[in-house]
Amino acid sequence: MKISQLDKYIFISDQIVDSDLQDIAKRNIKTIICHRPDDEGVDQPDFEEIAKQAKKLNMECHYIPVVSGKISDEDVKNFSKIYAEVPKPVLSYCRSGMRAVSMWALSQADTLGVTNVLNAGKNAGFDLSGLTSRMVKDHPVTPPNIVHHEIVIVGGGAAGIAVASSLLSRNSGLDVVIIDPADAHYYQPGWTMVGGGIFKPSTTVKTMASVIPSKAKWIKAAVAAFEPESKQVILEGCRVVSYDVLVVCPGLKLNWHGIEGLVDTLGQNGVTSNYRYDLAPYTWELVRKFKKGRAIFTQPPMPIKCAGAPQKALYLSADHWLKNGNLKDIQIDFYNAGAVLFGVKEYVPALMEYIERYKVQLHFNSKLTKIDGLSKTAWFTVTGHDGKTSTTETKFDMIHVVPPQQAPDFIRTSKLADAGGWVDVNQDTLEHKVYPNIYALGDVINCPNAKTAAAARKQAPVAATNIMFYLNKGSKRAAYDGYGSCPLTVERGKIVLAEFGYGGRLLPSFPKWFIDGQRPSRLAWIFKERLLPPIYWWAMLKGREWMAKPIDIDTK
């Protein structure tokens, strides 16, 4: 949490979490206003979680969510009314603080004067010059300054950092900028291991500044919109960045609100998820303390980030209970919105052996739609063979939930998206189907591949090679074969290493005599536990394309 004071009545902050509230209360802050829509980021607590804890500390809370770069006059009017009435001082926050300070600036310009508002923002570390045209309504305005970069990358996650490093490894003189508002970069594949008591949470996170390539620039801001015809990206605060080539890889959005009642009970009442950094430790806490009762694990409709992750949580939990002699007193249910255990049939027999070992009850075509943590009840919509749906209600003692997932809002509403909201690219070249100077990779694209970090690791060199060719700085084009990897942790110490490409074609990285991906393997576990994290941090994110060399498009 980073708090800046604008005047004696208002403070501005980036995203806050429960543990920050005691410090906030000590500043004598009376009211908290949230401008960040729920579900924007994987490390983001929902507003209701913050509000509940804040009210215990006698702080008033208000929710005025706005999408980055899209603050309407009605939003400003709503803020002005609430700000005038609430007890002060006020803490206003969003992801980076920019929306919060912009809302304040637009609402107070007439009262305090434009110059005073701009200076207050500048002193607090915010450039509000992009809002001048809205604050000075009666004077001619000059369009905001446009910053230009040769290659603009939207997203500083696994795909964004990897493709930046792959580009710079090919030509260190490229002008590359990464746009991302986050302070932290997460190794998300490690969260399953955190939930299984194997990794410490701290090993899965580094500062964003530490992973940005040294020869790349970083704009710490959120993207509001794209203007592909004019080759421009619009940032929050109405700043504009133009480009020769745009690379889009902001990841996907976890829609926690897609399940009724979920946000009210996450992190308590036995309700957890390894899909959030701050909740994965709670998974392990529940598993360690669980001795008897009913444990439910869920999987939403596809596409989702790492389709095997819901099962990994199940297997590691069940293995712990088995080895501690508690499994005989525990009923495990797996509710899957899909129709099969795993999408590539070759791996199903090995997985079914563990389903039977742990005596798991399988429920296919069953989508979690509602949850009540206090009564420990979950509701599922079940689709029958005839296509008709019904609702079933079940009790639980603990439940691991995977939320439905979609492309970020600023992607779904853009010209870059297909009908489903995903960035529309050629599945071989990763080039946008309409705009030849735009490329995309990672979880946000509409290719029929698994959304995993392993996929991004293979996509980054392909995108980099093709971008160099587009800029006339490379002689070859490359093709992506749909590779994705899902190390299924079927027990502590063994993994079924699923590796496959487009159409479910098996794409093993190792000879069968070394690691047979269709059978549980100790070597695959060692690869996952000990080798993949350093490969991620020190190879993939550094442009070292070990086992990820791109395929020449002519030999595909």
N, C-alpha and C positions, 0 to 999 in steps of 0.2 A: 504494500500500500504506500502510495506517495501522495501526501496531502499538500496542496498549495492554498494560500489564503489570498483572496482577491480584495476583500475589505473586511470590516469588523462584523459584517452580517453573513458572509458566505465563504465557505471553503470548497475547493474542487479536488476530487480524487479520481484515480483510476479504480479498477475493479477492487471491491473490498470483499473480505470473507468473514466468517463468524468470529475468527480469532482476533480480528481487528477491532471489534466493537467496544471492547473494554478501553482501548486506547482512545477511540473516538469519543466515548463518553467522558473520559478524563479531560478532554478539551472543552467541556461544557457545551458541546453541540446538542441542540434540542430536537432537530429535525433532519431526517435523511431522505433525499430524493434520488430515485434511481431512474436513469435515462437509457439504460441498456436493456434491449429486449432479451427475455430469457432464451436460452439455448443457442447463443451465438458461438460459444466456445466450449471445448471439452473440460476445461478447468474452471468453469463458471458456476458458482452456486446460484440457484434461482432466487428471485426477489423475495418470495414468501419465506424462504429459509432465513434470509437476512432480517426480514421484518419481524419474524417471531422472536428472534434473539434481541433485536433492538428494543422492542416494546418492553421486554423484561428489564431493560436498563432505562426505562422511562423516556425513550426517544420516539418521536412521532415519525411515521414513514409514509411516503407517497411514491407511486409508480407512474412515471410519465415516459414510457419507452418510445424511442425514435430510431429509425434506421439511419445509419451513417450517411451524412450528406443530404438527408431528406427531411430536415426540420421545416415543418409547414408553419404558416402564420397561425393556424389553429393551435399547434403545439406550443408556440410562444405565448399565445393568449392564455392557454391553460396553465402554463408555468407561472406567468405573471400573477394570475389570480391566486394560485396556491402559495407562491412565494410571498405575496403581500399579507397573507392571513396566518401563516404558520409561525410557531415560536422560533426565535433565532438565538444563536447562529444556526445556519443551515449547512449541511454537507451534501453536495450534489455530485453524483458519480456516474461513470459509464465505463467502457472498456479502457480507454486511455485518458479520459478526462476531457477530450475535445468536444464531444457532444454536450457535456454538462456546461463547460465554459461558454460554448456557442449559444446555448439556450439562455444563459444568464446575460450574455452580451446583447443579444437581440432584444431581450425584454427590458434592459436597463439603459439602452443607448439614448432614448429620449430624455430620461430623467437625469442621468449622470453626464451625458455628453459623449459623443463618439470618441474624441481624443482621450478622455479619461478611461473609457472602457478599453480602448486599444492598449493604453499604457498599463492598465491593471493586468490585462492578459499577458502582455510582454514581460512584466515583472514576475509573473507567476510561471513563465516559461511557455506561454501559448501564443502562437502567431495567429491573430484574428483578422489579418488584413484582407483575407478572402471574403469576409463578411461585410466589408465596408460598403459595398453596393447596396446591401439590404438596410444598413443602418443609416446611410445618407440618402434618404428617399427623394429629396428635393434638389439634388445637384447631379450634374452629369458624372458618370462613373467611368473608370478605366478598367478594362478586363484584368483579372488577376495575372500576375506574371506566370508564364508557362516555363517549366523546367523540362529540358529535353535530355533523354538518355538513349543510347543505341539499343540496349536490351533492357526491358522492364519486366521483372518477375513479380507476380502477385502471389504472395504466400511464402512464409519462411519456415514451413514444416519440412518433413523429410524430402519431399519432391523438390521444393523450391531451393533448398540449400544444395541438394545433390546436383540439380541441373546447373546452378550457378557455378559450382566447383568444376563440373565437367566442361562447361564452356571455357572457363578461365584456364583449365589445364590444356586446352587446345590452342588458346590464344590469350596470353596474359594481358594483352593490350586492349581487350574489349572493354567498353564502357557498360558495366552491368550494375543495375540497382535492384535491390530487393525491397518490396513494400510489405510491411507486416507490423501491426500495432503491438504485438505481444512482447513481453520482457523475457519470457521463458520458452525454451524449446524442449519438447518431450520425446523420449523414446517410448512411444506408446505400446509397442509389442511387449515391453517389460511389465506392463501393468497386470497381465495375467499371472506373471510370476510373483508380483507383489501380493496379489490376492491369494496365492498359494503358499505364502510364507517363505519364498525362496529369495526374492530380491528385496532390498530396502527401497522405499520410495525415492530416496535421495539419489540413487544410482540411475534413475530414469529421467533426470532433468538437469539441464544446464542453462546458463543465461543465453539469451538470443545473441547478445554481443559476442559471446565466445565461439559461436558456431558460424557466424557470418564470415564468408571467405575474406581474407585480408585485402584482396584487390577488388572486392565488390563494395558498393555503397549501400547504405541502409536508410530508408525513409520509414520512420516509426509512425505509421498512420494507417487508418482503415480506408479501404476503397469503398466509394459510394456508388460509382457507376462507370460504365465503359462507353466511349464514343469511337467505335472502330473505324467509321468512315473518315474521321479526322485524326485517327491514330493517337487518341488521348485517353488517359485514365483520370477520372475525377475523384479526388480524395475528400475525406471529411474536412469541413471548413472551406469547401469550394476551391481547394488548391487543384492545379492541373499539372499532370506530367505527360509529356508526349514521348513517342517512341518510334524506332524503326521496326523493332520486333517486340511483340508482347508474348510472355509466357504466363499461363494461368494455372495456378496450382494451390488454391487456398484450402484444400481439404473439403470435408463435408460437415454438415450440421447435425448434431444429435438432438432430436426432437423429443425432449423429456416430457413436454406437454402433450405429446401425441398419445399418452396413456393417462386417462383420467385419474386424478388423485395421486399420481406418482411423485410430483414435486413436493407434495405436502409431507411425504413420509420417507424420502430418500435419506439414508444415513442414520436411520432410527427404526425402531419397531421390527428389526430383523430384515429390513429392505436395503439391498446394496447393489452395486454394479462396478465391475472392473473397467468400465468404459469412462470413468472419471478418476483423475489423479488422486483427488482427496478422498474418494470412496473405496479404492482398492484395498487400503489397509483395514477398513471396516469389514471387508469380505473375509480377510484372514482372521480378524477378531471373532467374527461369528462362527467360522469354521472350527477354530480352536476350542470354543466354548460349547459347541453343539454336541450333545450327547444322545439325544433322542428326539423324535418328532418327524415332521414332514418338511423336506427341503425341496423347493421348486427352482428350476432353472428355465429361463425363457429365451426364445429367439424370434425376432420380428421378421416381417417380410423382407426379401431382398430388394435392392442391394444394401449391404451393410459393410462396415469396415471389418475386415478379417472374419469371414464366415465361420471359421472354426472356433473363434474366441468364446462363444457361449458354451460350447462343449468342453473347451479346455477348463473353464471354471468348474464345470460339473466333475470332470475326471479327477482333477487335483483335489477337490473337496472329498469326493468319495474315497479316493486312495488314502487320504489322511484318516478318515473315519474307519476304514477297513483295517489299517495298520495299528490303530489305537483300540480296536475291539468294540467300536460303537456302531458299526454299520448294521448289525443285526437289529438294532433298535431305531433305525432311521429309514424312512421311506423317501426315495428320490423319484421325482417326476421331471421329465423334460418335455416342455410344451414348445413345439416348433411350428411356426406359421407356415413353413414349407411342407412338402409332401414326402421328402426323403431325409435320411440322417445326414448325408453329405452329398454334394452335387457331382462328385466324380466317383463313379461306382466302384472303381478298383480299390478304393480305400475303405469301403463300407465293411467288408468282412472282418478286418482287424478291429475296427471300431465296435462292431457288434459283439465281439468277444468281451470287450470291456463293459458294454451296456449290460450284458448278461452277468458278468462277474460282480458288478455293483448292484445288480437287480433293479435297474432303472426302468420305470414305467414310461414308455414313449407315447406321446400324444401329438400326432401330426395334424396339419391344417388347423392349428389352434393358436390364435393370435390374442395376446394379452391386450385388453382394452380398458381395464379399470382395476384399481387397487385401493384397498382401505387398510392402512398399516395398523391402526388402533384395533380393529376387529380381526386383523390378520386374515383378510379375505381377498381373493383375486378372482376376476371375471375374465373369461376367454370367449371369443367368438370362434365357433367351430364351423368349418365348411364341410358339408357332407359330400359323398360321391356324386350326388345329384345336383350339386352346386348350391343347395339351400343352406342357409346359415342358422345357427342356434347359439344360445348363450349358456355357458356352464359356469358354475360358481364352485370355488374350492377354498379350503382353509390351508394355511401354511404356518410354519414356525420360523422359517427363514426363506427368503426368495432372492435369487440373483436375477436382475432385470437387465435386458439389453434394449435400449430405446429404438424406436423407428428412426431412420436416417434419410437425409435428403441433401441436395446441394444447398449452399448458403443462399440467403435471400437475394443478395446483390448479384448472384449468378443467375438464379432462376428468373429474375425479372429483366435480364439483359438480352441483347441481340445475339449473344454467344451461345445461348442455351437451345437445346432441342425441346420437343414437346414435353418431355419428362422433367425438364429443368437442369439437365446435365450439360456440360460443355460438349458441343457437337464436333467431334474430330474424326479424321480418318484413322481407323484402328491400327493401320500399319505404320504410318508416318507420324502420327500424333499432330498433324497439321489441321487447323480448323477447316471445315468443309466449305466455308464461304469466304473467309479472310485468310489469304495465303501467308500473311506476315504474323499470324497468331498461332501459337502452339499451346497445348495443354497436356498435363500429365497428373498422375496421382489419383486420389479418390474422387475428384470432381468430374472426370471425363465419362463419356457414355460408352466406352469400349466394353465388350462382354468379357472382361477379365476380373480376377479376384482383386478386391481393393485391399492390398497389403503393402507394407513397407518394402517387401521383396519385389513387388511389381514396380514400385517407384524406382528401386535400385536399378532395374533393367531398363526402365523407360528413360531415365535421365540421360544416359549416353546416346540413345537413339534421338531424342529431342535435340541434344547438343549438336550431334553430327548434322542433322537436317537444318538446323538454324544456321550453322556455318556455311552450308551449301547455299542456302537462301541469300546470305550476305555476300556470296561470291568469295568466301574465305576458306572454303573446303571443296574437295573434288568429288566426294562420294555422298550418297544418301544411304540411310539405314532403315531397317524395318524392325518393329516390335512384334514378337511372336505370341504375345498374350501371357507371357510367363508370370506366374504367381506362386508363392510358397506359403504353406500353412503348416508349421510344426505343431502337430496335435499332441499335447502333453497328456497322454493317456494314464500315466502314473508318474510319481516322482522318481525320476531316473530313467524313464523310457519315453520315446516319442515316435509317433507315426509321421514321417516326413513327407507330407503331400506336396508334390511339385507338378504343376500342370500349366498348359497354355490354352489358347483358343480352342473351343470345342471339346474341352476336357482331355486334350492330348497330353499324355504323360511326358514331362520334361525333366527327368532326374538329373541332378548335378553330379552324382557320383555313380560309379559302377555298382551293380547290384550286389557283387560279392563284398563290397565295402559297406555300403548302407542300402539295404533293401527298403525303399520308401513305403512299401505296402505291408511291412511288418514292424512292430514296435522295436526300437533300437536304442541301446545305451549310447552308441556313438552319436546318433542324432541328438540325444539329450545333451551330450557334451558340446556339440556344435551349437545348440540353442542357448545353453546356459553360459558357456565360457567364451565362445568364439563370436557369436552374432553381435553382442553388444559392442566389442571393440571394432568389429568390421563396420558396424553402423557409424560409430563416432569417428573412427580414424581412417576408414577407407571410403565408404559411401559419401559421407559429408565432406570429404577432402578431395574428391575428384579422382580417387584411385579406384579404377574400375575392375577390381579383382573379381573374376567369375561373372563379369557383367559387360564384356566387350560387345559392342553393337554388331548386328548382323548386316552385311551389305545387302541392300534391297534387291540387287540383281541376283543374289544367290539364295534368297528366301525360299 
